Amino acid sequence: MAMGLPTTDLWMYDLAGGNRSRFTFDPGDDRIPIWSPDGSKILSGSTRGGLFRIYEKNSSGTGSEELFLVKPC
């Protein structure tokens, strides 16, 4: 979910507990999160470095984001 901050980061929302936690922390705009079929990863688009890139991160929030795809803007 995008929270509308000056740079848009992604947040996770716990439906059972009602808590939210920040999922991305970079200076670019992060958008369009998509869960992997097995639920273990989340892919999202980002405008970091002037290019539209797709990153992948563990859905648990652990570990670093890995570059998945780069496309010129």
PQR file with spaces between the fields and no chain letter, atoms N, CA, C, O and H, PARSE charges and radii, in Angstrom:
ATOM       1  N    MET     1       0.844   -1.160    0.000 -0.4000 1.5000
ATOM       2  CA   MET     1       0.000    0.000    0.000 -0.0000 2.0000
ATOM       3  C    MET     1       0.896    1.231    0.000  0.5500 1.7000
ATOM       4  O    MET     1       1.839    1.294    0.789 -0.5500 1.4000
ATOM       5  N    ALA     2       0.636    2.195   -0.844 -0.4000 1.5000
ATOM       6  CA   ALA     2       1.383    3.443   -0.881 -0.0000 2.0000
ATOM       7  C    ALA     2       0.757    4.413    0.119  0.5500 1.7000
ATOM       8  O    ALA     2      -0.464    4.566    0.161 -0.5500 1.4000
ATOM       9  H    ALA     2      -0.130    2.144   -1.485  0.4000 1.0000
ATOM      10  N    MET     3       1.582    5.058    0.912 -0.4000 1.5000
ATOM      11  CA   MET     3       1.062    5.932    1.966 -0.0000 2.0000
ATOM      12  C    MET     3       1.065    7.411    1.574  0.5500 1.7000
ATOM      13  O    MET     3       0.638    8.241    2.377 -0.5500 1.4000
ATOM      14  H    MET     3       2.574    4.934    0.879  0.4000 1.0000
ATOM      15  N    GLY     4       1.525    7.774    0.382 -0.4000 1.5000
ATOM      16  CA   GLY     4       1.465    9.155   -0.083 -0.0000 2.0000
ATOM      17  C    GLY     4       2.490   10.085    0.532  0.5500 1.7000
ATOM      18  O    GLY     4       2.226   11.281    0.651 -0.5500 1.4000
ATOM      19  H    GLY     4       1.872    7.100   -0.270  0.4000 1.0000
ATOM      20  N    LEU     5       3.632    9.592    0.921 -0.4000 1.5000
ATOM      21  CA   LEU     5       4.699   10.435    1.446 -0.0000 2.0000
ATOM      22  C    LEU     5       5.399   11.112    0.273  0.5500 1.7000
ATOM      23  O    LEU     5       5.156   10.730   -0.871 -0.5500 1.4000
ATOM      24  H    LEU     5       3.847    8.620    0.824  0.4000 1.0000
ATOM      25  N    PRO     6       6.274   12.121    0.517 -0.5600 1.5000
ATOM      26  CA   PRO     6       6.944   12.804   -0.598  0.2800 2.0000
ATOM      27  C    PRO     6       7.590   11.846   -1.597  0.5500 1.7000
ATOM      28  O    PRO     6       7.486   12.058   -2.805 -0.5500 1.4000
ATOM      29  N    THR     7       8.239   10.824   -1.126 -0.4000 1.5000
ATOM      30  CA   THR     7       8.622    9.713   -1.992 -0.0000 2.0000
ATOM      31  C    THR     7       7.798    8.535   -1.510  0.5500 1.7000
ATOM      32  O    THR     7       7.724    8.267   -0.311 -0.5500 1.4000
ATOM      33  H    THR     7       8.324   10.652   -0.145  0.4000 1.0000
ATOM      34  N    THR     8       7.198    7.854   -2.420 -0.4000 1.5000
ATOM      35  CA   THR     8       6.255    6.811   -2.048 -0.0000 2.0000
ATOM      36  C    THR     8       6.971    5.513   -1.735  0.5500 1.7000
ATOM      37  O    THR     8       7.627    4.930   -2.599 -0.5500 1.4000
ATOM      38  H    THR     8       7.259    8.071   -3.394  0.4000 1.0000
ATOM      39  N    ASP     9       6.846    5.069   -0.514 -0.4000 1.5000
ATOM      40  CA   ASP     9       7.355    3.765   -0.115 -0.0000 2.0000
ATOM      41  C    ASP     9       6.181    2.818    0.054  0.5500 1.7000
ATOM      42  O    ASP     9       5.026    3.243    0.103 -0.5500 1.4000
ATOM      43  H    ASP     9       6.313    5.542    0.187  0.4000 1.0000
ATOM      44  N    LEU    10       6.485    1.547    0.142 -0.4000 1.5000
ATOM      45  CA   LEU    10       5.454    0.538    0.343 -0.0000 2.0000
ATOM      46  C    LEU    10       5.389    0.173    1.815  0.5500 1.7000
ATOM      47  O    LEU    10       6.404    0.146    2.511 -0.5500 1.4000
ATOM      48  H    LEU    10       7.423    1.202    0.103  0.4000 1.0000
ATOM      49  N    TRP    11       4.180   -0.108    2.275 -0.4000 1.5000
ATOM      50  CA   TRP    11       3.937   -0.469    3.665 -0.0000 2.0000
ATOM      51  C    TRP    11       3.169   -1.775    3.705  0.5500 1.7000
ATOM      52  O    TRP    11       2.379   -2.064    2.806 -0.5500 1.4000
ATOM      53  H    TRP    11       3.356   -0.086    1.710  0.4000 1.0000
ATOM      54  N    MET    12       3.396   -2.563    4.742 -0.4000 1.5000
ATOM      55  CA   MET    12       2.636   -3.790    4.978 -0.0000 2.0000
ATOM      56  C    MET    12       1.624   -3.492    6.081  0.5500 1.7000
ATOM      57  O    MET    12       1.923   -2.788    7.045 -0.5500 1.4000
ATOM      58  H    MET    12       4.038   -2.328    5.473  0.4000 1.0000
ATOM      59  N    TYR    13       0.429   -4.039    5.920 -0.4000 1.5000
ATOM      60  CA   TYR    13      -0.621   -3.837    6.911 -0.0000 2.0000
ATOM      61  C    TYR    13      -1.080   -5.189    7.425  0.5500 1.7000
ATOM      62  O    TYR    13      -1.524   -6.036    6.650 -0.5500 1.4000
ATOM      63  H    TYR    13       0.186   -4.611    5.137  0.4000 1.0000
ATOM      64  N    ASP    14      -0.976   -5.389    8.718 -0.4000 1.5000
ATOM      65  CA   ASP    14      -1.384   -6.631    9.367 -0.0000 2.0000
ATOM      66  C    ASP    14      -2.883   -6.564    9.660  0.5500 1.7000
ATOM      67  O    ASP    14      -3.306   -5.846   10.567 -0.5500 1.4000
ATOM      68  H    ASP    14      -0.615   -4.701    9.348  0.4000 1.0000
ATOM      69  N    LEU    15      -3.672   -7.296    8.911 -0.4000 1.5000
ATOM      70  CA   LEU    15      -5.128   -7.247    9.079 -0.0000 2.0000
ATOM      71  C    LEU    15      -5.567   -7.750   10.445  0.5500 1.7000
ATOM      72  O    LEU    15      -6.517   -7.221   11.022 -0.5500 1.4000
ATOM      73  H    LEU    15      -3.328   -7.879    8.175  0.4000 1.0000
ATOM      74  N    ALA    16      -4.897   -8.751   10.962 -0.4000 1.5000
ATOM      75  CA   ALA    16      -5.290   -9.317   12.262 -0.0000 2.0000
ATOM      76  C    ALA    16      -4.973   -8.356   13.412  0.5500 1.7000
ATOM      77  O    ALA    16      -5.800   -8.146   14.299 -0.5500 1.4000
ATOM      78  H    ALA    16      -4.125   -9.181   10.493  0.4000 1.0000
ATOM      79  N    GLY    17      -3.779   -7.782   13.388 -0.4000 1.5000
ATOM      80  CA   GLY    17      -3.360   -6.924   14.493 -0.0000 2.0000
ATOM      81  C    GLY    17      -3.617   -5.446   14.263  0.5500 1.7000
ATOM      82  O    GLY    17      -3.585   -4.656   15.207 -0.5500 1.4000
ATOM      83  H    GLY    17      -3.107   -7.953   12.668  0.4000 1.0000
ATOM      84  N    GLY    18      -3.871   -5.063   13.015 -0.4000 1.5000
ATOM      85  CA   GLY    18      -4.117   -3.660   12.704 -0.0000 2.0000
ATOM      86  C    GLY    18      -2.874   -2.796   12.664  0.5500 1.7000
ATOM      87  O    GLY    18      -2.975   -1.569   12.669 -0.5500 1.4000
ATOM      88  H    GLY    18      -3.897   -5.705   12.248  0.4000 1.0000
ATOM      89  N    ASN    19      -1.701   -3.413   12.625 -0.4000 1.5000
ATOM      90  CA   ASN    19      -0.449   -2.655   12.606 -0.0000 2.0000
ATOM      91  C    ASN    19       0.083   -2.545   11.186  0.5500 1.7000
ATOM      92  O    ASN    19      -0.166   -3.408   10.344 -0.5500 1.4000
ATOM      93  H    ASN    19      -1.619   -4.410   12.621  0.4000 1.0000
ATOM      94  N    ARG    20       0.819   -1.473   10.937 -0.4000 1.5000
ATOM      95  CA   ARG    20       1.480   -1.334    9.642 -0.0000 2.0000
ATOM      96  C    ARG    20       2.979   -1.202    9.867  0.5500 1.7000
ATOM      97  O    ARG    20       3.425   -0.737   10.916 -0.5500 1.4000
ATOM      98  H    ARG    20       1.022   -0.772   11.621  0.4000 1.0000
ATOM      99  N    SER    21       3.744   -1.617    8.870 -0.4000 1.5000
ATOM     100  CA   SER    21       5.196   -1.493    8.935 -0.0000 2.0000
ATOM     101  C    SER    21       5.714   -1.125    7.550  0.5500 1.7000
ATOM     102  O    SER    21       5.199   -1.582    6.529 -0.5500 1.4000
ATOM     103  H    SER    21       3.382   -1.995    8.018  0.4000 1.0000
ATOM     104  N    ARG    22       6.719   -0.310    7.544 -0.4000 1.5000
ATOM     105  CA   ARG    22       7.304    0.149    6.284 -0.0000 2.0000
ATOM     106  C    ARG    22       8.043   -1.010    5.634  0.5500 1.7000
ATOM     107  O    ARG    22       8.781   -1.737    6.299 -0.5500 1.4000
ATOM     108  H    ARG    22       7.138    0.061    8.373  0.4000 1.0000
ATOM     109  N    PHE    23       7.843   -1.181    4.329 -0.4000 1.5000
ATOM     110  CA   PHE    23       8.443   -2.301    3.599 -0.0000 2.0000
ATOM     111  C    PHE    23       9.620   -1.862    2.729  0.5500 1.7000
ATOM     112  O    PHE    23      10.569   -2.627    2.560 -0.5500 1.4000
ATOM     113  H    PHE    23       7.243   -0.591    3.788  0.4000 1.0000
ATOM     114  N    THR    24       9.581   -0.649    2.174 -0.4000 1.5000
ATOM     115  CA   THR    24      10.705   -0.128    1.385 -0.0000 2.0000
ATOM     116  C    THR    24      11.196    1.175    2.006  0.5500 1.7000
ATOM     117  O    THR    24      10.433    1.902    2.641 -0.5500 1.4000
ATOM     118  H    THR    24       8.810   -0.028    2.311  0.4000 1.0000
ATOM     119  N    PHE    25      12.484    1.456    1.812 -0.4000 1.5000
ATOM     120  CA   PHE    25      13.119    2.601    2.480 -0.0000 2.0000
ATOM     121  C    PHE    25      13.995    3.436    1.556  0.5500 1.7000
ATOM     122  O    PHE    25      14.794    4.235    2.043 -0.5500 1.4000
ATOM     123  H    PHE    25      13.104    0.865    1.296  0.4000 1.0000
ATOM     124  N    ASP    26      13.874    3.282    0.250 -0.4000 1.5000
ATOM     125  CA   ASP    26      14.756    3.981   -0.681 -0.0000 2.0000
ATOM     126  C    ASP    26      14.209    5.362   -1.031  0.5500 1.7000
ATOM     127  O    ASP    26      13.053    5.655   -0.724 -0.5500 1.4000
ATOM     128  H    ASP    26      13.224    2.633   -0.145  0.4000 1.0000
ATOM     129  N    PRO    27      15.022    6.227   -1.676 -0.5600 1.5000
ATOM     130  CA   PRO    27      14.571    7.573   -2.006  0.2800 2.0000
ATOM     131  C    PRO    27      13.677    7.664   -3.255  0.5500 1.7000
ATOM     132  O    PRO    27      13.124    8.732   -3.517 -0.5500 1.4000
ATOM     133  N    GLY    28      13.520    6.609   -4.014 -0.4000 1.5000
ATOM     134  CA   GLY    28      12.667    6.637   -5.209 -0.0000 2.0000
ATOM     135  C    GLY    28      11.218    6.350   -4.872  0.5500 1.7000
ATOM     136  O    GLY    28      10.885    6.003   -3.739 -0.5500 1.4000
ATOM     137  H    GLY    28      13.968    5.741   -3.801  0.4000 1.0000
ATOM     138  N    ASP    29      10.362    6.499   -5.873 -0.4000 1.5000
ATOM     139  CA   ASP    29       8.949    6.158   -5.706 -0.0000 2.0000
ATOM     140  C    ASP    29       8.764    4.668   -5.955  0.5500 1.7000
ATOM     141  O    ASP    29       9.106    4.165   -7.025 -0.5500 1.4000
ATOM     142  H    ASP    29      10.633    6.781   -6.793  0.4000 1.0000
ATOM     143  N    ASP    30       8.231    3.975   -4.979 -0.4000 1.5000
ATOM     144  CA   ASP    30       7.964    2.540   -5.084 -0.0000 2.0000
ATOM     145  C    ASP    30       6.466    2.348   -5.254  0.5500 1.7000
ATOM     146  O    ASP    30       5.664    2.904   -4.504 -0.5500 1.4000
ATOM     147  H    ASP    30       7.953    4.384   -4.110  0.4000 1.0000
ATOM     148  N    ARG    31       6.101    1.548   -6.256 -0.4000 1.5000
ATOM     149  CA   ARG    31       4.685    1.379   -6.578 -0.0000 2.0000
ATOM     150  C    ARG    31       4.417   -0.018   -7.123  0.5500 1.7000
ATOM     151  O    ARG    31       5.335   -0.783   -7.418 -0.5500 1.4000
ATOM     152  H    ARG    31       6.753    1.096   -6.865  0.4000 1.0000
ATOM     153  N    ILE    32       3.159   -0.318   -7.245 -0.4000 1.5000
ATOM     154  CA   ILE    32       2.640   -1.520   -7.900 -0.0000 2.0000
ATOM     155  C    ILE    32       3.234   -2.810   -7.318  0.5500 1.7000
ATOM     156  O    ILE    32       3.872   -3.574   -8.042 -0.5500 1.4000
ATOM     157  H    ILE    32       2.412    0.304   -7.005  0.4000 1.0000
ATOM     158  N    PRO    33       3.033   -3.056   -6.035 -0.5600 1.5000
ATOM     159  CA   PRO    33       3.538   -4.316   -5.459  0.2800 2.0000
ATOM     160  C    PRO    33       2.740   -5.515   -5.971  0.5500 1.7000
ATOM     161  O    PRO    33       1.518   -5.456   -6.110 -0.5500 1.4000
ATOM     162  N    ILE    34       3.449   -6.584   -6.242 -0.4000 1.5000
ATOM     163  CA   ILE    34       2.830   -7.833   -6.707 -0.0000 2.0000
ATOM     164  C    ILE    34       3.455   -8.981   -5.922  0.5500 1.7000
ATOM     165  O    ILE    34       4.678   -9.087   -5.833 -0.5500 1.4000
ATOM     166  H    ILE    34       4.441   -6.632   -6.129  0.4000 1.0000
ATOM     167  N    TRP    35       2.611   -9.836   -5.356 -0.4000 1.5000
ATOM     168  CA   TRP    35       3.081  -11.002   -4.607 -0.0000 2.0000
ATOM     169  C    TRP    35       3.468  -12.112   -5.582  0.5500 1.7000
ATOM     170  O    TRP    35       2.824  -12.290   -6.615 -0.5500 1.4000
ATOM     171  H    TRP    35       1.618   -9.750   -5.429  0.4000 1.0000
ATOM     172  N    SER    36       4.514  -12.849   -5.251 -0.4000 1.5000
ATOM     173  CA   SER    36       4.864  -14.036   -6.029 -0.0000 2.0000
ATOM     174  C    SER    36       3.786  -15.097   -5.784  0.5500 1.7000
ATOM     175  O    SER    36       3.098  -15.055   -4.764 -0.5500 1.4000
ATOM     176  H    SER    36       5.037  -12.705   -4.411  0.4000 1.0000
ATOM     177  N    PRO    37       3.637  -16.044   -6.709 -0.5600 1.5000
ATOM     178  CA   PRO    37       2.595  -17.067   -6.548  0.2800 2.0000
ATOM     179  C    PRO    37       2.669  -17.839   -5.225  0.5500 1.7000
ATOM     180  O    PRO    37       1.637  -18.226   -4.677 -0.5500 1.4000
ATOM     181  N    ASP    38       3.871  -18.062   -4.717 -0.4000 1.5000
ATOM     182  CA   ASP    38       4.000  -18.817   -3.463 -0.0000 2.0000
ATOM     183  C    ASP    38       3.970  -17.927   -2.222  0.5500 1.7000
ATOM     184  O    ASP    38       4.043  -18.430   -1.101 -0.5500 1.4000
ATOM     185  H    ASP    38       4.709  -17.747   -5.162  0.4000 1.0000
ATOM     186  N    GLY    39       3.861  -16.592   -2.414 -0.4000 1.5000
ATOM     187  CA   GLY    39       3.766  -15.668   -1.294 -0.0000 2.0000
ATOM     188  C    GLY    39       5.073  -15.340   -0.610  0.5500 1.7000
ATOM     189  O    GLY    39       5.076  -14.627    0.394 -0.5500 1.4000
ATOM     190  H    GLY    39       3.802  -16.184   -3.325  0.4000 1.0000
ATOM     191  N    SER    40       6.184  -15.837   -1.122 -0.4000 1.5000
ATOM     192  CA   SER    40       7.461  -15.632   -0.447 -0.0000 2.0000
ATOM     193  C    SER    40       8.158  -14.334   -0.833  0.5500 1.7000
ATOM     194  O    SER    40       9.036  -13.875   -0.102 -0.5500 1.4000
ATOM     195  H    SER    40       6.182  -16.416   -1.937  0.4000 1.0000
ATOM     196  N    LYS    41       7.794  -13.731   -1.955 -0.4000 1.5000
ATOM     197  CA   LYS    41       8.444  -12.517   -2.456 -0.0000 2.0000
ATOM     198  C    LYS    41       7.398  -11.479   -2.837  0.5500 1.7000
ATOM     199  O    LYS    41       6.245  -11.803   -3.122 -0.5500 1.4000
ATOM     200  H    LYS    41       7.081  -14.104   -2.549  0.4000 1.0000
ATOM     201  N    ILE    42       7.830  -10.228   -2.833 -0.4000 1.5000
ATOM     202  CA   ILE    42       7.032   -9.138   -3.373 -0.0000 2.0000
ATOM     203  C    ILE    42       7.894   -8.417   -4.393  0.5500 1.7000
ATOM     204  O    ILE    42       9.025   -8.028   -4.102 -0.5500 1.4000
ATOM     205  H    ILE    42       8.766   -9.964   -2.601  0.4000 1.0000
ATOM     206  N    LEU    43       7.356   -8.243   -5.586 -0.4000 1.5000
ATOM     207  CA   LEU    43       8.018   -7.468   -6.627 -0.0000 2.0000
ATOM     208  C    LEU    43       7.334   -6.120   -6.690  0.5500 1.7000
ATOM     209  O    LEU    43       6.114   -6.030   -6.555 -0.5500 1.4000
ATOM     210  H    LEU    43       6.437   -8.559   -5.823  0.4000 1.0000
ATOM     211  N    SER    44       8.123   -5.060   -6.897 -0.4000 1.5000
ATOM     212  CA   SER    44       7.540   -3.723   -6.993 -0.0000 2.0000
ATOM     213  C    SER    44       8.363   -2.866   -7.927  0.5500 1.7000
ATOM     214  O    SER    44       9.568   -3.065   -8.080 -0.5500 1.4000
ATOM     215  H    SER    44       9.114   -5.133   -7.006  0.4000 1.0000
ATOM     216  N    GLY    45       7.693   -1.902   -8.554 -0.4000 1.5000
ATOM     217  CA   GLY    45       8.367   -0.966   -9.445 -0.0000 2.0000
ATOM     218  C    GLY    45       8.926    0.199   -8.652  0.5500 1.7000
ATOM     219  O    GLY    45       8.355    0.606   -7.640 -0.5500 1.4000
ATOM     220  H    GLY    45       6.714   -1.739   -8.429  0.4000 1.0000
ATOM     221  N    SER    46      10.048    0.733   -9.119 -0.4000 1.5000
ATOM     222  CA   SER    46      10.692    1.858   -8.451 -0.0000 2.0000
ATOM     223  C    SER    46      11.364    2.752   -9.489  0.5500 1.7000
ATOM     224  O    SER    46      11.812    2.274  -10.531 -0.5500 1.4000
ATOM     225  H    SER    46      10.512    0.402   -9.941  0.4000 1.0000
ATOM     226  N    THR    47      11.432    4.051   -9.200 -0.4000 1.5000
ATOM     227  CA   THR    47      12.083    5.008  -10.091 -0.0000 2.0000
ATOM     228  C    THR    47      13.470    5.411   -9.593  0.5500 1.7000
ATOM     229  O    THR    47      13.925    6.517   -9.883 -0.5500 1.4000
ATOM     230  H    THR    47      11.068    4.439   -8.354  0.4000 1.0000
ATOM     231  N    ARG    48      14.123    4.569   -8.878 -0.4000 1.5000
ATOM     232  CA   ARG    48      15.461    4.878   -8.357 -0.0000 2.0000
ATOM     233  C    ARG    48      16.443    5.104   -9.497  0.5500 1.7000
ATOM     234  O    ARG    48      16.451    4.356  -10.475 -0.5500 1.4000
ATOM     235  H    ARG    48      13.753    3.670   -8.642  0.4000 1.0000
ATOM     236  N    GLY    49      17.267    6.130   -9.370 -0.4000 1.5000
ATOM     237  CA   GLY    49      18.332    6.372  -10.338 -0.0000 2.0000
ATOM     238  C    GLY    49      17.854    6.791  -11.718  0.5500 1.7000
ATOM     239  O    GLY    49      18.620    6.686  -12.676 -0.5500 1.4000
ATOM     240  H    GLY    49      17.260    6.738   -8.575  0.4000 1.0000
ATOM     241  N    GLY    50      16.616    7.263  -11.861 -0.4000 1.5000
ATOM     242  CA   GLY    50      16.138    7.747  -13.146 -0.0000 2.0000
ATOM     243  C    GLY    50      15.659    6.672  -14.100  0.5500 1.7000
ATOM     244  O    GLY    50      15.263    6.981  -15.223 -0.5500 1.4000
ATOM     245  H    GLY    50      15.994    7.349  -11.083  0.4000 1.0000
ATOM     246  N    LEU    51      15.686    5.432  -13.683 -0.4000 1.5000
ATOM     247  CA   LEU    51      15.190    4.327  -14.496 -0.0000 2.0000
ATOM     248  C    LEU    51      14.055    3.646  -13.760  0.5500 1.7000
ATOM     249  O    LEU    51      14.048    3.581  -12.531 -0.5500 1.4000
ATOM     250  H    LEU    51      16.007    5.182  -12.770  0.4000 1.0000
ATOM     251  N    PHE    52      13.100    3.142  -14.512 -0.4000 1.5000
ATOM     252  CA   PHE    52      12.064    2.328  -13.887 -0.0000 2.0000
ATOM     253  C    PHE    52      12.634    0.929  -13.723  0.5500 1.7000
ATOM     254  O    PHE    52      13.017    0.287  -14.701 -0.5500 1.4000
ATOM     255  H    PHE    52      13.105    3.195  -15.510  0.4000 1.0000
ATOM     256  N    ARG    53      12.689    0.468  -12.498 -0.4000 1.5000
ATOM     257  CA   ARG    53      13.268   -0.838  -12.195 -0.0000 2.0000
ATOM     258  C    ARG    53      12.275   -1.653  -11.390  0.5500 1.7000
ATOM     259  O    ARG    53      11.449   -1.101  -10.662 -0.5500 1.4000
ATOM     260  H    ARG    53      12.378    0.990  -11.704  0.4000 1.0000
ATOM     261  N    ILE    54      12.357   -2.933  -11.519 -0.4000 1.5000
ATOM     262  CA   ILE    54      11.536   -3.818  -10.704 -0.0000 2.0000
ATOM     263  C    ILE    54      12.461   -4.536   -9.736  0.5500 1.7000
ATOM     264  O    ILE    54      13.457   -5.143  -10.129 -0.5500 1.4000
ATOM     265  H    ILE    54      13.028   -3.381  -12.110  0.4000 1.0000
ATOM     266  N    TYR    55      12.105   -4.451   -8.463 -0.4000 1.5000
ATOM     267  CA   TYR    55      12.881   -5.080   -7.399 -0.0000 2.0000
ATOM     268  C    TYR    55      12.065   -6.196   -6.759  0.5500 1.7000
ATOM     269  O    TYR    55      10.835   -6.213   -6.810 -0.5500 1.4000
ATOM     270  H    TYR    55      11.295   -3.958   -8.144  0.4000 1.0000
ATOM     271  N    GLU    56      12.792   -7.116   -6.163 -0.4000 1.5000
ATOM     272  CA   GLU    56      12.172   -8.253   -5.489 -0.0000 2.0000
ATOM     273  C    GLU    56      12.701   -8.285   -4.060  0.5500 1.7000
ATOM     274  O    GLU    56      13.888   -8.065   -3.820 -0.5500 1.4000
ATOM     275  H    GLU    56      13.791   -7.102   -6.122  0.4000 1.0000
ATOM     276  N    LYS    57      11.809   -8.561   -3.117 -0.4000 1.5000
ATOM     277  CA   LYS    57      12.201   -8.632   -1.704 -0.0000 2.0000
ATOM     278  C    LYS    57      11.378   -9.713   -1.019  0.5500 1.7000
ATOM     279  O    LYS    57      10.237   -9.965   -1.404 -0.5500 1.4000
ATOM     280  H    LYS    57      10.844   -8.740   -3.311  0.4000 1.0000
ATOM     281  N    ASN    58      11.953  -10.352   -0.003 -0.4000 1.5000
ATOM     282  CA   ASN    58      11.218  -11.342    0.781 -0.0000 2.0000
ATOM     283  C    ASN    58       9.966  -10.698    1.360  0.5500 1.7000
ATOM     284  O    ASN    58      10.033   -9.584    1.880 -0.5500 1.4000
ATOM     285  H    ASN    58      12.880  -10.147    0.311  0.4000 1.0000
ATOM     286  N    SER    59       8.838  -11.370    1.281 -0.4000 1.5000
ATOM     287  CA   SER    59       7.587  -10.810    1.795 -0.0000 2.0000
ATOM     288  C    SER    59       7.620  -10.642    3.313  0.5500 1.7000
ATOM     289  O    SER    59       6.823   -9.886    3.868 -0.5500 1.4000
ATOM     290  H    SER    59       8.784  -12.275    0.858  0.4000 1.0000
ATOM     291  N    SER    60       8.524  -11.333    3.983 -0.4000 1.5000
ATOM     292  CA   SER    60       8.676  -11.172    5.430 -0.0000 2.0000
ATOM     293  C    SER    60       9.334   -9.838    5.780  0.5500 1.7000
ATOM     294  O    SER    60       9.329   -9.421    6.938 -0.5500 1.4000
ATOM     295  H    SER    60       9.172  -11.948    3.532  0.4000 1.0000
ATOM     296  N    GLY    61       9.905   -9.164    4.761 -0.4000 1.5000
ATOM     297  CA   GLY    61      10.601   -7.907    4.989 -0.0000 2.0000
ATOM     298  C    GLY    61      12.067   -8.085    5.314  0.5500 1.7000
ATOM     299  O    GLY    61      12.797   -7.099    5.416 -0.5500 1.4000
ATOM     300  H    GLY    61       9.909   -9.502    3.820  0.4000 1.0000
ATOM     301  N    THR    62      12.516   -9.320    5.478 -0.4000 1.5000
ATOM     302  CA   THR    62      13.919   -9.573    5.799 -0.0000 2.0000
ATOM     303  C    THR    62      14.760   -9.563    4.539  0.5500 1.7000
ATOM     304  O    THR    62      14.265   -9.808    3.439 -0.5500 1.4000
ATOM     305  H    THR    62      11.923  -10.120    5.395  0.4000 1.0000
ATOM     306  N    GLY    63      16.030   -9.279    4.715 -0.4000 1.5000
ATOM     307  CA   GLY    63      16.947   -9.273    3.587 -0.0000 2.0000
ATOM     308  C    GLY    63      16.846   -7.984    2.785  0.5500 1.7000
ATOM     309  O    GLY    63      16.007   -7.125    3.054 -0.5500 1.4000
ATOM     310  H    GLY    63      16.432   -9.080    5.609  0.4000 1.0000
ATOM     311  N    SER    64      17.712   -7.876    1.806 -0.4000 1.5000
ATOM     312  CA   SER    64      17.729   -6.675    0.976 -0.0000 2.0000
ATOM     313  C    SER    64      16.937   -6.907   -0.305  0.5500 1.7000
ATOM     314  O    SER    64      16.651   -8.042   -0.684 -0.5500 1.4000
ATOM     315  H    SER    64      18.394   -8.574    1.588  0.4000 1.0000
ATOM     316  N    GLU    65      16.595   -5.820   -0.950 -0.4000 1.5000
ATOM     317  CA   GLU    65      15.909   -5.912   -2.231 -0.0000 2.0000
ATOM     318  C    GLU    65      16.909   -6.293   -3.313  0.5500 1.7000
ATOM     319  O    GLU    65      18.059   -5.855   -3.287 -0.5500 1.4000
ATOM     320  H    GLU    65      16.827   -4.897   -0.642  0.4000 1.0000
ATOM     321  N    GLU    66      16.475   -7.095   -4.244 -0.4000 1.5000
ATOM     322  CA   GLU    66      17.314   -7.521   -5.361 -0.0000 2.0000
ATOM     323  C    GLU    66      16.729   -6.957   -6.647  0.5500 1.7000
ATOM     324  O    GLU    66      15.515   -6.985   -6.847 -0.5500 1.4000
ATOM     325  H    GLU    66      15.541   -7.451   -4.265  0.4000 1.0000
ATOM     326  N    LEU    67      17.600   -6.442   -7.524 -0.4000 1.5000
ATOM     327  CA   LEU    67      17.157   -5.937   -8.810 -0.0000 2.0000
ATOM     328  C    LEU    67      16.641   -7.093   -9.657  0.5500 1.7000
ATOM     329  O    LEU    67      17.320   -8.108   -9.811 -0.5500 1.4000
ATOM     330  H    LEU    67      18.586   -6.420   -7.361  0.4000 1.0000
ATOM     331  N    PHE    68      15.446   -6.939  -10.202 -0.4000 1.5000
ATOM     332  CA   PHE    68      14.805   -7.987  -10.990 -0.0000 2.0000
ATOM     333  C    PHE    68      14.767   -7.619  -12.474  0.5500 1.7000
ATOM     334  O    PHE    68      14.968   -8.487  -13.325 -0.5500 1.4000
ATOM     335  H    PHE    68      14.894   -6.114  -10.077  0.4000 1.0000
ATOM     336  N    LEU    69      14.507   -6.316  -12.808 -0.4000 1.5000
ATOM     337  CA   LEU    69      14.383   -5.873  -14.191 -0.0000 2.0000
ATOM     338  C    LEU    69      14.610   -4.379  -14.275  0.5500 1.7000
ATOM     339  O    LEU    69      14.173   -3.635  -13.397 -0.5500 1.4000
ATOM     340  H    LEU    69      14.343   -5.612  -12.117  0.4000 1.0000
ATOM     341  N    VAL    70      15.305   -3.917  -15.346 -0.4000 1.5000
ATOM     342  CA   VAL    70      15.526   -2.497  -15.588 -0.0000 2.0000
ATOM     343  C    VAL    70      14.935   -2.152  -16.940  0.5500 1.7000
ATOM     344  O    VAL    70      15.134   -2.876  -17.915 -0.5500 1.4000
ATOM     345  H    VAL    70      15.660   -4.522  -16.060  0.4000 1.0000
ATOM     346  N    LYS    71      14.203   -1.040  -17.001 -0.4000 1.5000
ATOM     347  CA   LYS    71      13.647   -0.559  -18.260 -0.0000 2.0000
ATOM     348  C    LYS    71      13.858    0.957  -18.335  0.5500 1.7000
ATOM     349  O    LYS    71      13.496    1.661  -17.392 -0.5500 1.4000
ATOM     350  H    LYS    71      14.041   -0.452  -16.209  0.4000 1.0000
ATOM     351  N    PRO    72      14.439    1.491  -19.442 -0.5600 1.5000
ATOM     352  CA   PRO    72      14.610    2.942  -19.556  0.2800 2.0000
ATOM     353  C    PRO    72      13.267    3.660  -19.524  0.5500 1.7000
ATOM     354  O    PRO    72      12.274    3.167  -20.059 -0.5500 1.4000
ATOM     355  N    CYS    73      13.248    4.839  -18.885 -0.4000 1.5000
ATOM     356  CA   CYS    73      12.009    5.638  -18.817 -0.0000 2.0000
ATOM     357  C    CYS    73      11.752    6.355  -20.119  0.5500 1.7000
ATOM     358  O    CYS    73      10.759    7.071  -20.244 -0.5500 1.4000
ATOM     359  H    CYS    73      14.054    5.240  -18.450  0.4000 1.0000
